[in-house]
Amino acid sequence: MKPTGTDPRILSLAAEVAKSPEQNVPVILLKLKEIINNTPLGSSELKKIKQDIYCYDLIQYCLLVLSQDCSRIQGGWTTVSQLTQILSHCCVGLEPGEDAEEFYSELLPSAAENFLVLGRRLQTCFINAAKGEEKDALLHFFDVVTDSLFWLLGGHVQLIQNVLQSDHFLHLLQTDNVQIGSTVLTMLQNILQINSGDLLRIEGKILHSILDEVVFKLLSTPSPVIRGTATKLLLLMAESHQEILILLRLSACYKGLRSLLNKQEPGTEFSQELRQLIGLLSPKAYQEVKDEKRHKAACLIQAYWKGFQTRKRLKKLPSAVITLQRSFRSKRTKMLMKLSRQKEEEDHRLQLQIQRQRAMRLSREIRLSMLEIVHPGQVEKHNREIEEKSALIIQKHWKGYRERKNFRQQRPSLTEYKAAVILQRATLKFLAKCRKKKKLFAPWPGLRELTDARRIELKQQVDDYIRRHPGSQISDVTSRELHSQAQERLQHYFMGRALEERAQQHREALMAQISTNIEQLMKAPSLKEAEGKDPELFLSRSRPVAAKAKQAHLTTLKHIQAPWWKKLGEEAGDDIDVPKDELSVELGTLFIGGTKPP
């Protein structure tokens, strides 16, 4: 979607690029430099121009031109170097909008790669050039390309990792030319100053290659410029990352690096950096690095342990959340219940108030109606009676309130009184038990010795008692007769008691038999449900009982079969005389109860 309010210069330039032949496109794109330079830096107008350039695909045209052979481009390396500046300036500070993913994932990496390819081509041309002026021009173009690349990396830091991992950058770094090598090392130093963390994100093989090349340039290059830049770069890498310092100190590839650095002739420009690097590689510094490494290892272990504990707590978090939610909901429910209770109490209070007002209004209406009914002469008397009743009600309520108040005030003393009574009762019981135990376990006092006067007194008392209660004189014969009479009466009593016990047992047996017969009759089935053998269980072996039952049965039949005129003077319960010959039946066939015959 094309933006609205596009700069007419961009529109005309885009139209001209679209209409012009391919060989004229690079020269036309150079007009973008004039447009960008005439716009103030950091202004919103410049951002708008960059967006228009991107939307009309002018940046893509620049990338296509840079990917072509420079010998076919009009203007050669001059045009290419200017296009690299235009491309880097257009990409830095650009807000792509909807096409952000394509811009960051495709266009920017492609631009950085094109810059490195142009750098390698310039390096090759510089090495193969013979004239000094041509070399200076190519070196100038190389500086322009590297500056454009650095400007692009400064605006988009995420491209640093791509540049460091590129094979083209490694080839640029491995050059033997002093000027190209110095420029590349300076660019690498500037890149690491922007973001040195990307150095550890690249592959280990590439990192070793970069370190090898920097150490090689430091030890073998005779140029003090390259040695100074390499020293500063190596010092920056060692100070920024302890892993690189440990690698330089412990790796077998760099064994003896400190001794070789000590043999270097310190120059005037980088002697201080060289001493710092030698100090970092010293055993003391190594011990500090080792301690720091241990510290980091301890921190890592603690981090893993804390992470484990945190994950363990997170696993328990749902139950804690459930408990918290349950407590919160219960608290909220209690609060809602409390609010609803308060609201109900308030409503009840309002209803009571309304009822009182209605009752007051009704009483006043009744009073007015009563005053209308009452004779005018009795009004004063009626009012006086009402006042007296009201006064009595008020007095009653006031006295009740006063008595309740006095009772509440006297309740502590009453409680103390009751407590004192309980304590006294318990104390008295305890003292009584102690006295009782003391009497029970008291030692035997012994008998007092009788004196002669006491013995005479006691003998006189015994003689007086015998004189007042003389004993009867019975002979031996009389006492034997009394004994024989007592034995006969005792034997007669025991015999009578045995007969009474036997009669009592007989009565109890009869009562048990009657109870059994009654229970059997209660549980007996009805005549409709009775089977053939069931009536035999209820045959009686007692002839008087059977005769009485037969007589009652015949009486009932006779009363039922008699004509109605014979029943006029009779009652249903009257006895009817039955001839004796009619009773001469088999008494064993009657259903009158009893036990089963043997």
VEXDREN-2710 file (C-alpha; in Angstrom, 1 decimal):
% VEXDREN-2710
k/r/px/py/pz
1/MET/0.0/0.0/0.0
2/LYS/1.5/3.3/-1.1
3/PRO/1.6/6.1/1.6
4/THR/-0.3/9.3/1.1
5/GLY/1.4/12.6/1.0
6/THR/4.5/11.3/-0.8
7/ASP/7.4/13.7/-1.5
8/PRO/7.1/14.6/-5.2
9/ARG/10.9/14.2/-5.6
10/ILE/10.6/10.6/-4.6
11/LEU/7.6/10.1/-6.9
12/SER/9.5/11.6/-9.9
13/LEU/12.7/9.6/-9.0
14/ALA/10.7/6.3/-8.8
15/ALA/9.0/7.0/-12.1
16/GLU/12.4/7.8/-13.8
17/VAL/13.9/4.6/-12.4
18/ALA/11.0/2.6/-13.7
19/LYS/11.2/4.1/-17.2
20/SER/15.0/4.3/-17.6
21/PRO/17.1/1.5/-18.9
22/GLU/19.1/-0.7/-16.5
23/GLN/22.5/0.9/-17.2
24/ASN/21.2/4.3/-16.1
25/VAL/19.5/3.2/-12.9
26/PRO/22.7/3.6/-10.6
27/VAL/23.3/7.1/-11.7
28/ILE/19.6/8.0/-11.1
29/LEU/19.7/6.5/-7.6
30/LEU/22.5/8.8/-6.7
31/LYS/19.9/11.6/-6.6
32/LEU/18.7/10.1/-3.3
33/LYS/21.9/11.4/-1.7
34/GLU/21.0/15.0/-2.5
35/ILE/17.4/14.5/-1.1
36/ILE/18.7/12.9/2.1
37/ASN/21.5/15.5/2.6
38/ASN/19.0/18.4/2.1
39/THR/16.7/17.1/4.9
40/PRO/17.6/17.9/8.6
41/LEU/18.9/14.9/10.6
42/GLY/16.5/13.4/13.2
43/SER/13.5/15.2/11.8
44/SER/10.1/13.6/11.1
45/GLU/10.4/14.7/7.4
46/LEU/13.5/12.6/7.0
47/LYS/11.7/9.5/8.5
48/LYS/8.9/10.2/6.1
49/ILE/11.3/10.3/3.1
50/LYS/12.9/7.0/4.2
51/GLN/9.5/5.4/4.4
52/ASP/8.6/6.6/0.9
53/ILE/12.0/5.4/-0.5
54/TYR/11.3/1.9/1.0
55/CYS/7.7/1.9/-0.1
56/TYR/8.6/2.7/-3.7
57/ASP/11.3/-0.1/-3.7
58/LEU/14.2/2.3/-4.2
59/ILE/16.2/0.5/-1.5
60/GLN/15.7/-2.8/-3.3
61/TYR/17.0/-1.2/-6.5
62/CYS/20.1/-0.1/-4.6
63/LEU/20.7/-3.7/-3.4
64/LEU/20.3/-5.0/-7.0
65/VAL/22.8/-2.5/-8.3
66/LEU/25.3/-3.4/-5.5
67/SER/25.0/-7.1/-6.3
68/GLN/26.0/-6.5/-10.0
69/ASP/29.5/-6.4/-11.5
70/CYS/31.1/-3.0/-10.7
71/SER/32.8/-2.9/-14.2
72/ARG/29.4/-2.7/-15.8
73/ILE/28.1/0.1/-13.6
74/GLN/28.4/3.6/-14.9
75/GLY/30.8/5.5/-12.6
76/GLY/32.4/2.4/-11.2
77/TRP/33.5/2.3/-7.6
78/THR/32.6/5.9/-7.1
79/THR/28.9/5.2/-7.8
80/VAL/29.0/1.9/-5.8
81/SER/30.6/3.6/-2.7
82/GLN/28.0/6.4/-2.8
83/LEU/25.2/3.9/-3.2
84/THR/26.4/2.0/-0.1
85/GLN/26.2/5.3/1.8
86/ILE/22.7/5.9/0.5
87/LEU/21.6/2.4/1.4
88/SER/23.0/2.5/5.0
89/HIS/21.5/5.9/5.6
90/CYS/18.1/4.8/4.3
91/CYS/18.0/1.6/6.4
92/VAL/19.1/3.3/9.7
93/GLY/16.1/4.9/11.4
94/LEU/13.6/3.4/8.9
95/GLU/10.2/2.3/10.3
96/PRO/8.9/-0.3/7.7
97/GLY/5.4/-0.6/9.2
98/GLU/3.5/-3.6/7.8
99/ASP/6.5/-5.1/6.0
100/ALA/8.7/-5.2/9.2
101/GLU/9.3/-9.0/9.0
102/GLU/10.6/-8.9/5.4
103/PHE/12.7/-5.8/6.2
104/TYR/14.4/-7.3/9.2
105/SER/14.8/-10.9/8.1
106/GLU/15.7/-10.5/4.4
107/LEU/16.6/-7.0/3.4
108/LEU/19.0/-6.0/6.2
109/PRO/21.0/-9.3/6.2
110/SER/21.2/-9.1/2.4
111/ALA/22.5/-5.5/2.6
112/ALA/25.2/-6.5/5.2
113/GLU/26.3/-9.4/3.1
114/ASN/26.5/-7.2/0.0
115/PHE/28.7/-4.7/1.9
116/LEU/31.1/-7.6/2.9
117/VAL/31.2/-8.8/-0.7
118/LEU/32.0/-5.3/-2.0
119/GLY/34.8/-5.1/0.7
120/ARG/36.4/-8.4/-0.6
121/ARG/36.2/-7.1/-4.2
122/LEU/37.9/-3.9/-3.2
123/GLN/40.5/-5.9/-1.3
124/THR/41.3/-7.9/-4.4
125/CYS/41.4/-4.9/-6.6
126/PHE/43.6/-3.1/-4.1
127/ILE/46.1/-5.9/-4.0
128/ASN/46.2/-6.3/-7.7
129/ALA/46.5/-2.5/-8.4
130/ALA/49.9/-1.3/-9.5
131/LYS/49.7/2.5/-9.4
132/GLY/49.8/4.4/-6.1
133/GLU/47.0/6.8/-7.0
134/GLU/44.7/3.9/-7.9
135/LYS/45.6/2.2/-4.6
136/ASP/44.7/5.4/-2.7
137/ALA/41.4/5.6/-4.5
138/LEU/40.5/2.0/-3.9
139/LEU/41.5/2.4/-0.2
140/HIS/39.2/5.4/0.0
141/PHE/36.4/3.4/-1.5
142/PHE/37.1/0.5/1.0
143/ASP/36.9/3.0/3.9
144/VAL/33.6/4.3/2.6
145/VAL/32.2/0.8/2.3
146/THR/33.4/-0.2/5.8
147/ASP/32.0/3.1/7.3
148/SER/28.7/2.4/5.6
149/LEU/28.7/-1.2/7.0
150/PHE/29.5/0.2/10.5
151/TRP/26.8/2.8/10.2
152/LEU/24.3/0.0/9.3
153/LEU/25.4/-2.2/12.2
154/GLY/25.2/0.8/14.6
155/GLY/21.5/1.3/13.7
156/HIS/20.7/-2.5/13.6
157/VAL/22.7/-4.3/16.3
158/GLN/21.2/-7.7/15.5
159/LEU/23.2/-7.8/12.3
160/ILE/26.6/-7.9/14.2
161/GLN/26.3/-11.7/14.7
162/ASN/25.6/-12.3/11.0
163/VAL/28.6/-10.2/10.1
164/LEU/31.0/-11.9/12.5
165/GLN/29.9/-15.4/11.3
166/SER/30.3/-14.4/7.6
167/ASP/33.1/-16.0/5.6
168/HIS/33.7/-12.8/3.8
169/PHE/34.4/-11.0/7.0
170/LEU/36.9/-13.7/8.0
171/HIS/38.7/-13.4/4.6
172/LEU/38.8/-9.6/5.1
173/LEU/40.4/-10.1/8.5
174/GLN/43.0/-12.6/7.2
175/THR/44.5/-10.1/4.7
176/ASP/48.2/-9.4/4.8
177/ASN/47.9/-5.8/3.6
178/VAL/48.7/-3.4/6.4
179/GLN/46.2/-0.7/5.4
180/ILE/43.3/-3.1/4.7
181/GLY/44.1/-5.1/7.9
182/SER/44.2/-2.0/10.0
183/THR/40.8/-0.8/8.7
184/VAL/39.2/-4.2/9.3
185/LEU/40.7/-4.5/12.8
186/THR/39.5/-1.0/13.6
187/MET/36.0/-1.8/12.3
188/LEU/36.0/-5.0/14.4
189/GLN/37.0/-3.0/17.5
190/ASN/34.2/-0.5/16.8
191/ILE/31.7/-3.3/16.4
192/LEU/32.7/-4.9/19.7
193/GLN/32.4/-1.6/21.4
194/ILE/28.8/-1.3/20.2
195/ASN/27.8/-4.8/21.4
196/SER/30.5/-7.3/22.5
197/GLY/27.9/-9.9/23.6
198/ASP/27.5/-11.1/20.1
199/LEU/31.1/-12.4/20.1
200/LEU/30.1/-15.3/22.4
201/ARG/27.0/-16.1/20.4
202/ILE/28.9/-17.1/17.2
203/GLU/30.2/-20.6/16.6
204/GLY/33.3/-21.7/18.5
205/LYS/35.2/-22.5/15.3
206/ILE/34.7/-19.0/14.0
207/LEU/35.6/-17.4/17.4
208/HIS/38.8/-19.4/17.4
209/SER/39.6/-18.3/13.9
210/ILE/39.0/-14.6/14.8
211/LEU/41.2/-14.9/17.9
212/ASP/43.9/-16.7/16.0
213/GLU/44.0/-14.0/13.4
214/VAL/44.2/-11.2/15.9
215/VAL/47.0/-13.0/17.9
216/PHE/48.8/-13.6/14.7
217/LYS/48.7/-10.0/13.6
218/LEU/49.8/-9.0/17.1
219/LEU/52.9/-11.2/17.1
220/SER/54.0/-11.5/13.5
221/THR/53.1/-8.2/11.8
222/PRO/55.9/-5.6/11.8
223/SER/53.5/-2.7/11.4
224/PRO/53.1/-0.9/14.8
225/VAL/49.6/0.3/13.7
226/ILE/48.3/-3.2/13.2
227/ARG/50.0/-4.4/16.4
228/GLY/48.6/-1.5/18.4
229/THR/45.0/-2.1/17.0
230/ALA/45.4/-5.9/17.6
231/THR/46.5/-5.2/21.1
232/LYS/43.6/-2.9/21.9
233/LEU/41.2/-5.4/20.2
234/LEU/42.5/-8.4/22.2
235/LEU/42.5/-6.4/25.4
236/LEU/38.9/-5.4/24.8
237/MET/37.9/-9.0/24.1
238/ALA/39.6/-10.3/27.2
239/GLU/38.2/-7.6/29.5
240/SER/34.7/-7.9/28.1
241/HIS/34.5/-11.7/28.3
242/GLN/36.1/-13.9/31.0
243/GLU/35.6/-17.0/28.8
244/ILE/37.9/-15.5/26.2
245/LEU/40.5/-14.6/28.9
246/ILE/40.3/-18.2/30.2
247/LEU/40.7/-19.5/26.6
248/LEU/43.8/-17.4/26.1
249/ARG/45.3/-18.5/29.4
250/LEU/44.4/-22.2/29.4
251/SER/44.1/-23.3/25.8
252/ALA/46.9/-25.3/24.3
253/CYS/46.7/-23.1/21.2
254/TYR/47.8/-20.1/23.0
255/LYS/50.4/-21.6/25.3
256/GLY/53.3/-19.3/25.8
257/LEU/51.4/-16.2/24.7
258/ARG/52.4/-14.3/27.8
259/SER/56.1/-15.0/27.3
260/LEU/55.8/-13.9/23.6
261/LEU/54.1/-10.7/24.6
262/ASN/56.9/-10.0/27.1
263/LYS/59.4/-10.3/24.3
264/GLN/57.6/-7.7/22.2
265/GLU/59.3/-4.3/22.0
266/PRO/56.8/-1.9/23.6
267/GLY/55.9/1.0/21.3
268/THR/55.1/4.4/22.4
269/GLU/51.5/4.2/21.4
270/PHE/50.2/0.9/22.7
271/SER/52.7/0.1/25.5
272/GLN/50.1/0.7/28.2
273/GLU/47.5/-1.6/26.5
274/LEU/50.2/-4.3/26.1
275/ARG/51.1/-4.1/29.8
276/GLN/47.5/-4.4/30.7
277/LEU/47.1/-7.5/28.5
278/ILE/50.2/-9.1/30.0
279/GLY/48.8/-8.3/33.4
280/LEU/45.6/-10.1/32.6
281/LEU/47.5/-13.2/31.4
282/SER/49.6/-13.3/34.6
283/PRO/49.1/-16.1/37.2
284/LYS/47.6/-13.7/39.7
285/ALA/45.1/-12.6/37.2
286/TYR/44.6/-16.2/36.3
287/GLN/43.8/-17.0/39.9
288/GLU/41.3/-14.2/40.0
289/VAL/39.8/-15.4/36.8
290/LYS/39.7/-18.9/38.3
291/ASP/38.0/-17.6/41.4
292/GLU/35.6/-15.7/39.3
293/LYS/34.9/-18.8/37.3
294/ARG/34.2/-20.7/40.5
295/HIS/32.0/-17.9/41.6
296/LYS/30.1/-18.0/38.4
297/ALA/29.8/-21.8/38.7
298/ALA/28.5/-21.4/42.2
299/CYS/26.0/-18.8/41.0
300/LEU/25.0/-21.1/38.2
301/ILE/24.4/-24.0/40.7
302/GLN/22.4/-21.7/42.9
303/ALA/20.4/-20.5/39.9
304/TYR/19.6/-24.1/39.0
305/TRP/18.7/-24.9/42.6
306/LYS/16.6/-21.8/42.9
307/GLY/14.9/-22.6/39.6
308/PHE/14.2/-26.1/40.8
309/GLN/12.7/-24.8/44.1
310/THR/10.7/-22.2/42.1
311/ARG/9.3/-24.8/39.8
312/LYS/8.5/-27.0/42.7
313/ARG/6.6/-24.1/44.3
314/LEU/4.9/-23.4/41.0
315/LYS/3.7/-27.0/40.9
316/LYS/2.2/-26.5/44.4
317/LEU/0.8/-23.1/43.3
318/PRO/-2.6/-24.4/42.0
319/SER/-3.4/-25.9/45.4
320/ALA/-2.3/-22.7/47.1
321/VAL/-4.4/-20.7/44.7
322/ILE/-7.3/-22.9/45.3
323/THR/-6.9/-22.5/49.1
324/LEU/-6.5/-18.7/48.6
325/GLN/-9.6/-18.7/46.4
326/ARG/-11.5/-20.8/48.9
327/SER/-10.6/-18.5/51.8
328/PHE/-11.3/-15.4/49.7
329/ARG/-14.7/-16.8/48.7
330/SER/-15.6/-17.8/52.2
331/LYS/-14.5/-14.4/53.4
332/ARG/-16.5/-12.7/50.7
333/THR/-19.5/-15.0/51.5
334/LYS/-19.3/-14.0/55.2
335/MET/-19.0/-10.4/54.3
336/LEU/-22.0/-10.7/52.0
337/MET/-23.9/-12.5/54.7
338/LYS/-23.0/-9.8/57.2
339/LEU/-24.1/-7.1/54.8
340/SER/-27.3/-8.9/54.1
341/ARG/-27.9/-9.4/57.8
342/GLN/-27.3/-5.7/58.4
343/LYS/-29.6/-4.9/55.6
344/GLU/-32.3/-7.2/57.0
345/GLU/-31.8/-5.7/60.5
346/GLU/-32.1/-2.2/58.9
347/ASP/-35.2/-3.3/57.1
348/HIS/-36.6/-4.8/60.2
349/ARG/-35.8/-1.7/62.1
350/LEU/-37.6/0.4/59.5
351/GLN/-40.5/-1.9/59.5
352/LEU/-40.8/-1.7/63.3
353/GLN/-40.5/2.1/63.1
354/ILE/-43.3/2.1/60.4
355/GLN/-45.4/-0.2/62.5
356/ARG/-44.9/2.0/65.6
357/GLN/-45.9/5.0/63.5
358/ARG/-48.9/3.2/62.2
359/ALA/-49.8/2.0/65.7
360/MET/-49.4/5.6/67.0
361/ARG/-51.5/7.0/64.2
362/LEU/-54.1/4.3/64.7
363/SER/-54.2/4.9/68.5
364/ARG/-54.6/8.6/67.9
365/GLU/-57.4/7.9/65.4
366/ILE/-59.1/5.6/67.9
367/ARG/-58.7/8.1/70.6
368/LEU/-60.2/10.8/68.4
369/SER/-63.1/8.5/67.5
370/MET/-63.6/7.7/71.2
371/LEU/-63.6/11.4/72.0
372/GLU/-66.3/11.8/69.4
373/ILE/-68.4/9.0/70.9
374/VAL/-67.9/10.0/74.6
375/HIS/-70.3/12.5/76.1
376/PRO/-68.8/16.0/76.4
377/GLY/-69.2/15.9/80.1
378/GLN/-67.2/12.6/80.3
379/VAL/-64.3/13.7/78.2
380/GLU/-62.2/15.1/81.1
381/LYS/-62.8/11.9/83.0
382/HIS/-61.9/9.8/80.0
383/ASN/-58.7/11.8/79.5
384/ARG/-57.7/11.4/83.1
385/GLU/-58.2/7.6/82.9
386/ILE/-56.0/7.4/79.8
387/GLU/-53.4/9.5/81.5
388/GLU/-53.4/7.3/84.5
389/LYS/-53.1/4.2/82.4
390/SER/-50.3/5.8/80.4
391/ALA/-48.5/6.8/83.7
392/LEU/-48.9/3.2/85.0
393/ILE/-47.4/1.8/81.8
394/ILE/-44.5/4.2/81.9
395/GLN/-43.9/3.4/85.6
396/LYS/-44.0/-0.3/84.9
397/HIS/-41.5/-0.1/82.2
398/TRP/-39.3/2.2/84.2
399/LYS/-39.4/0.0/87.3
400/GLY/-38.6/-3.0/85.1
401/TYR/-35.7/-1.3/83.6
402/ARG/-34.4/-0.1/87.0
403/GLU/-34.8/-3.6/88.5
404/ARG/-33.0/-5.2/85.6
405/LYS/-30.2/-2.6/85.9
406/ASN/-29.9/-3.3/89.6
407/PHE/-29.9/-7.0/89.0
408/ARG/-27.1/-6.7/86.5
409/GLN/-25.2/-4.5/88.9
410/GLN/-25.7/-7.1/91.7
411/ARG/-25.0/-10.1/89.6
412/PRO/-21.2/-10.1/90.3
413/SER/-21.8/-9.9/94.1
414/LEU/-24.5/-12.7/93.7
415/THR/-22.0/-14.8/91.8
416/GLU/-19.4/-14.2/94.5
417/TYR/-21.9/-15.1/97.2
418/LYS/-22.8/-18.4/95.4
419/ALA/-19.1/-19.1/94.9
420/ALA/-18.5/-18.5/98.6
421/VAL/-21.4/-20.8/99.5
422/ILE/-20.0/-23.6/97.3
423/LEU/-16.5/-23.2/98.7
424/GLN/-17.8/-23.2/102.3
425/ARG/-19.9/-26.3/101.6
426/ALA/-16.9/-28.1/100.0
427/THR/-14.7/-27.0/102.9
428/LEU/-17.2/-28.3/105.5
429/LYS/-17.5/-31.6/103.7
430/PHE/-13.7/-31.9/103.5
431/LEU/-13.4/-31.1/107.2
432/ALA/-16.1/-33.7/108.1
433/LYS/-14.3/-36.3/106.1
434/CYS/-11.1/-35.5/107.9
435/ARG/-12.7/-35.8/111.3
436/LYS/-14.3/-39.1/110.3
437/LYS/-11.0/-40.5/109.1
438/LYS/-9.4/-39.2/112.3
439/LYS/-12.0/-41.1/114.4
440/LEU/-11.7/-44.3/112.4
441/PHE/-8.0/-44.4/112.6
442/ALA/-7.7/-43.1/116.2
443/PRO/-5.6/-45.4/118.5
444/TRP/-7.4/-47.7/121.0
445/PRO/-7.5/-45.7/124.3
446/GLY/-7.6/-48.9/126.3
447/LEU/-9.7/-49.7/129.4
448/ARG/-9.5/-47.7/132.4
449/GLU/-8.6/-49.7/135.6
450/LEU/-11.6/-50.3/137.9
451/THR/-11.2/-49.1/141.4
452/ASP/-12.7/-50.9/144.4
453/ALA/-15.4/-48.3/144.8
454/ARG/-16.4/-48.7/141.1
455/ARG/-16.5/-52.5/141.4
456/ILE/-18.8/-52.2/144.4
457/GLU/-21.1/-49.7/142.5
458/LEU/-21.4/-52.0/139.5
459/LYS/-22.1/-55.1/141.7
460/GLN/-24.9/-53.2/143.4
461/GLN/-26.4/-52.2/140.0
462/VAL/-26.4/-55.9/138.9
463/ASP/-28.1/-57.0/142.0
464/ASP/-30.8/-54.3/141.7
465/TYR/-31.5/-55.4/138.1
466/ILE/-31.8/-59.1/139.1
467/ARG/-34.1/-58.1/142.0
468/ARG/-36.4/-56.1/139.7
469/HIS/-36.5/-58.8/137.0
470/PRO/-36.7/-62.2/138.7
471/GLY/-36.5/-65.3/136.3
472/SER/-39.3/-67.9/136.0
473/GLN/-38.7/-71.4/137.5
474/ILE/-39.6/-74.3/135.1
475/SER/-39.0/-77.9/135.7
476/ASP/-37.3/-80.3/133.3
477/VAL/-40.5/-82.3/132.5
478/THR/-42.3/-79.1/131.6
479/SER/-39.4/-77.9/129.4
480/ARG/-39.3/-81.2/127.5
481/GLU/-43.1/-81.0/126.8
482/LEU/-42.7/-77.5/125.5
483/HIS/-39.9/-78.6/123.3
484/SER/-41.9/-81.6/121.9
485/GLN/-44.9/-79.3/121.2
486/ALA/-42.6/-76.8/119.4
487/GLN/-41.2/-79.6/117.3
488/GLU/-44.7/-80.8/116.2
489/ARG/-45.8/-77.4/115.3
490/LEU/-42.7/-76.8/113.3
491/GLN/-43.2/-80.1/111.4
492/HIS/-46.8/-79.3/110.7
493/TYR/-45.7/-75.9/109.3
494/PHE/-43.1/-77.3/107.0
495/MET/-45.6/-79.9/105.7
496/GLY/-48.2/-77.2/105.0
497/ARG/-45.6/-75.1/103.3
498/ALA/-44.7/-78.0/100.9
499/LEU/-48.4/-78.4/99.9
500/GLU/-48.8/-74.7/99.3
501/GLU/-45.6/-74.7/97.1
502/ARG/-47.0/-77.7/95.1
503/ALA/-50.3/-76.0/94.6
504/GLN/-48.6/-72.8/93.6
505/GLN/-46.5/-74.6/91.0
506/HIS/-49.8/-76.3/89.6
507/ARG/-51.4/-72.8/89.3
508/GLU/-48.4/-71.4/87.5
509/ALA/-48.4/-74.4/85.1
510/LEU/-52.1/-73.9/84.4
511/MET/-51.5/-70.2/83.8
512/ALA/-48.7/-71.0/81.4
513/GLN/-50.9/-73.5/79.5
514/ILE/-53.7/-71.0/79.3
515/SER/-51.3/-68.3/78.0
516/THR/-50.0/-70.7/75.4
517/ASN/-53.5/-71.7/74.3
518/ILE/-54.5/-68.0/74.0
519/GLU/-51.4/-67.2/72.0
520/GLN/-52.0/-70.2/69.7
521/LEU/-55.7/-69.1/69.2
522/MET/-54.5/-65.5/68.4
523/LYS/-52.1/-66.8/65.8
524/ALA/-54.6/-69.3/64.4
525/PRO/-55.6/-68.8/60.7
526/SER/-59.2/-68.0/59.7
527/LEU/-61.6/-70.7/58.6
528/LYS/-61.3/-69.8/55.0
529/GLU/-57.5/-70.1/55.1
530/ALA/-57.4/-73.2/57.4
531/GLU/-56.2/-76.5/55.9
532/GLY/-57.2/-80.0/56.8
533/LYS/-54.8/-80.7/59.7
534/ASP/-55.0/-77.2/61.2
535/PRO/-58.2/-77.8/63.3
536/GLU/-56.7/-80.9/64.9
537/LEU/-54.1/-78.6/66.6
538/PHE/-57.0/-77.0/68.6
539/LEU/-58.8/-80.1/70.0
540/SER/-59.3/-80.1/73.8
541/ARG/-58.9/-83.1/76.1
542/SER/-61.0/-81.6/78.9
543/ARG/-64.6/-83.0/78.9
544/PRO/-66.1/-80.1/81.0
545/VAL/-64.6/-77.6/78.7
546/ALA/-65.9/-79.5/75.6
547/ALA/-69.4/-79.8/77.1
548/LYS/-69.6/-76.2/77.8
549/ALA/-68.4/-75.3/74.4
550/LYS/-70.9/-77.7/72.8
551/GLN/-73.7/-76.2/74.8
552/ALA/-72.7/-72.7/73.8
553/HIS/-72.5/-73.8/70.1
554/LEU/-75.9/-75.4/70.1
555/THR/-77.4/-72.4/71.9
556/THR/-76.1/-70.1/69.1
557/LEU/-77.3/-72.4/66.4
558/LYS/-80.8/-72.7/68.0
559/HIS/-81.0/-69.0/68.3
560/ILE/-80.0/-68.5/64.7
561/GLN/-82.4/-71.2/63.3
562/ALA/-85.5/-70.2/65.4
563/PRO/-88.2/-68.2/63.6
564/TRP/-88.4/-64.6/64.2
565/TRP/-91.6/-64.7/66.2
566/LYS/-89.9/-66.8/68.8
567/LYS/-87.1/-64.3/69.2
568/LEU/-89.4/-61.4/70.1
569/GLY/-88.9/-61.7/73.8
570/GLU/-85.3/-62.9/73.8
571/GLU/-82.0/-61.2/73.7
572/ALA/-79.0/-62.3/71.8
573/GLY/-77.0/-63.1/74.9
574/ASP/-79.7/-65.1/76.8
575/ASP/-79.0/-68.8/77.6
576/ILE/-81.2/-71.5/76.0
577/ASP/-82.0/-74.8/77.6
578/VAL/-80.7/-77.7/75.6
579/PRO/-81.8/-81.2/76.2
580/LYS/-79.2/-83.6/77.5
581/ASP/-79.7/-86.1/74.7
582/GLU/-78.5/-83.5/72.2
583/LEU/-75.3/-83.2/74.2
584/SER/-74.5/-86.9/73.6
585/VAL/-72.0/-86.2/70.8
586/GLU/-68.4/-86.9/70.4
587/LEU/-66.8/-84.3/72.5
588/GLY/-63.3/-84.7/70.8
589/THR/-64.5/-83.2/67.5
590/LEU/-65.3/-79.7/69.0
591/PHE/-63.1/-76.7/68.0
592/ILE/-62.8/-75.1/71.3
593/GLY/-59.1/-74.6/71.7
594/GLY/-56.4/-76.5/73.6
595/THR/-53.3/-78.4/72.6
596/LYS/-52.7/-81.1/70.0
597/PRO/-53.9/-84.5/71.1
598/PRO/-51.2/-87.1/71.8
END
